[in-house]
Amino acid sequence: MNKTKLGAKTFLYPMPTVLLGSKINGQPNFATLAYCGVVQHQPPLIAFGSGKGHRSNEAIRKAKAFSLNLPSTAMMQVTDYCGLSSSATSDKAKLFKVFYGVLENVPMIEECPLNLECKLVAVLDFGGTNEIFVGEVIESYAEEKYLSQGLPDMRKIDPLVFSMHDNHYWSIGKKLGDAWNVGKTLKPKRKG
Ligand SMILES: Cc1cc2nc3c(=O)[nH]c(=O)nc-3n(C[C@H](O)[C@H](O)[C@H](O)COP(=O)(O)O)c2cc1C
């Protein structure tokens, strides 16, 4: 083993880049998040970490709901801007066409290829810098042009991915194989 110890850091690469949608004082707002992921298949749960000072946190607690909007690489600049500027000083929603789904206080972004509309399930505090929000996806939205066989197609969505610490945005590479399938060749053959 010839590895360098890098310290206790969140190097879980690559990270998604999403835009968190909420309504703050009646106004739609979008904040960039990368500390975000899927935590359960059924019921469908996702979780994200949001800094304790963020205005979105209180709004989400109040509405008991939020959205996660997945930007494409073409939306890199606007996504970065939503992570640079606070809702306290800028109207970030004016950068987007905003639409609503089932829940009235959950704004979503039309330009994002994928939108997840979520009900708040829990807010966890482990005493650190973030609060951890857990939400259940109650509906998801995508235009037909981003789908293949009725499912979101990564190639068409062209998601904006991220690496923390060096602060770089990335695009995804090519499809390599089929999951739950390519590993089968390594399964031991049954005798007899
Ligand atoms: C690429 C990127 C990723 C970010 N990820 C997070 C995150 O996971 N959690 C968080 O609390 N803030 C994150 N931020 C910072 C917030 O987006 C930023 O503080 C923003 O101003 C909050 O906006 P708001 O005032 O509208 O809530 C990120 C910023 C960028 C640029």
The ligand as an SDF file (V2000), in Angstrom:
LIG
                    3D

 31 33  0  0  0  0  0  0  0  0999 V2000
  -21.2190   24.1860   -6.0930 C   0  0  0  0  0  0  0  0  0  0  0  0
  -21.8180   24.6320   -4.7920 C   0  0  0  0  0  0  0  0  0  0  0  0
  -22.2930   23.6940   -3.9160 C   0  0  0  0  0  0  0  0  0  0  0  0
  -22.8550   24.0790   -2.6930 C   0  0  0  0  0  0  0  0  0  0  0  0
  -23.3280   23.1100   -1.8470 N   0  0  0  0  0  0  0  0  0  0  0  0
  -23.8840   23.4820   -0.6680 C   0  0  0  0  0  0  0  0  0  0  0  0
  -24.4120   22.4840    0.1960 C   0  0  0  0  0  0  0  0  0  0  0  0
  -24.4100   21.2860   -0.0920 O   0  0  0  0  0  0  0  0  0  0  0  0
  -24.9530   22.9080    1.3780 N   0  0  0  0  0  0  0  0  0  0  0  0
  -25.0060   24.2290    1.7350 C   0  0  0  0  0  0  0  0  0  0  0  0
  -25.5020   24.5480    2.8130 O   0  0  0  0  0  0  0  0  0  0  0  0
  -24.5350   25.1850    0.9170 N   0  0  0  0  0  0  0  0  0  0  0  0
  -23.9800   24.8550   -0.2800 C   0  0  0  0  0  0  0  0  0  0  0  0
  -23.5110   25.8080   -1.1300 N   0  0  0  0  0  0  0  0  0  0  0  0
  -23.6110   27.2190   -0.7230 C   0  0  0  0  0  0  0  0  0  0  0  0
  -25.0250   27.8070   -0.8750 C   0  0  0  0  0  0  0  0  0  0  0  0
  -25.5530   27.5470   -2.1540 O   0  0  0  0  0  0  0  0  0  0  0  0
  -24.9270   29.3410   -0.6390 C   0  0  0  0  0  0  0  0  0  0  0  0
  -24.6170   29.5750    0.7100 O   0  0  0  0  0  0  0  0  0  0  0  0
  -26.1420   30.1190   -1.0560 C   0  0  0  0  0  0  0  0  0  0  0  0
  -25.8140   31.4860   -0.9860 O   0  0  0  0  0  0  0  0  0  0  0  0
  -27.3630   29.8590   -0.1800 C   0  0  0  0  0  0  0  0  0  0  0  0
  -28.3950   30.5880   -0.7360 O   0  0  0  0  0  0  0  0  0  0  0  0
  -29.7230   31.0430    0.0460 P   0  0  0  0  0  0  0  0  0  0  0  0
  -29.3860   32.2720    0.8490 O   0  0  0  0  0  0  0  0  0  0  0  0
  -30.6470   31.3620   -1.0670 O   0  0  0  0  0  0  0  0  0  0  0  0
  -30.1730   29.8740    0.8940 O   0  0  0  0  0  0  0  0  0  0  0  0
  -22.9410   25.4580   -2.3500 C   0  0  0  0  0  0  0  0  0  0  0  0
  -22.4610   26.4100   -3.2540 C   0  0  0  0  0  0  0  0  0  0  0  0
  -21.9060   26.0040   -4.4680 C   0  0  0  0  0  0  0  0  0  0  0  0
  -21.3860   27.0370   -5.4300 C   0  0  0  0  0  0  0  0  0  0  0  0
  1  2  1  0
  2  3  1  0
  2 30  2  0
  3  4  2  0
  4  5  1  0
  4 28  1  0
  5  6  2  0
  6  7  1  0
  6 13  1  0
  7  8  2  0
  7  9  1  0
  9 10  1  0
 10 11  2  0
 10 12  1  0
 12 13  2  0
 13 14  1  0
 14 15  1  0
 14 28  1  0
 15 16  1  0
 16 17  1  0
 16 18  1  0
 18 19  1  0
 18 20  1  0
 20 21  1  0
 20 22  1  0
 22 23  1  0
 23 24  1  0
 24 25  2  0
 24 26  1  0
 24 27  1  0
 28 29  2  0
 29 30  1  0
 30 31  1  0
M  END
$$$$
